[in-house]
Amino acid sequence: FPSHDKIRDLLEDEESPMLNFIGSASIHQPPVEVAQMIVKAIHFDVKKFRSLHPPQKAFEYLRGQVHNLGVFVILSHNLGSTHTDIPLETFRGFAIADDTAPFIVINDADAQSALAFTLLHELVHLWLGTTGISGELFAPTNHPIEKFCNQVAGLILLDEQELEEIGIFSSEEDLNEKIGKFAQDRNISRSMVAYRLLELHIVTGK
């Protein structure tokens, strides 16, 4: 993907304005407050996102909204050849919180339905002003920033009240079917839905 330094130098030569949303939020704020800030800034319409099919179109809509904010969103899963493919558990995405040329890079080897959550997770990193790499997004973690980014991204894509309709199920098979349909209808991944159900204690793990 393009060199961040070269793009930054070009933008500085053009005297592009600094982006004041970089580092404008804190993990001490309520996640819902930061979610609302991001939705407003990128003019994100969740109903439009859900109406677009297949999930790739929904992701491209979200990617366009983020790009319009001045963030470079790159899709890549290697360093230039198939011999350097990076596994998903090592790299799902990373963010460069630069107030002139912010970058988000997403591992496009992931499922199309998972890319939107990864993009928003990394966008929260920009709002927090934290540069870093994210691996398995839904793995148990005590890292406060990663947990916060997951919470905010989840709130942008999915209202907590919607999840309550999955709360009643007759068997594990029934639950899996409900999660699958629920996720498909909203252009999000099954993993994200399962993670949010566990996070909110709507269902419990074994």
Disulfide bonds with the S-S distance in Angstrom:
none
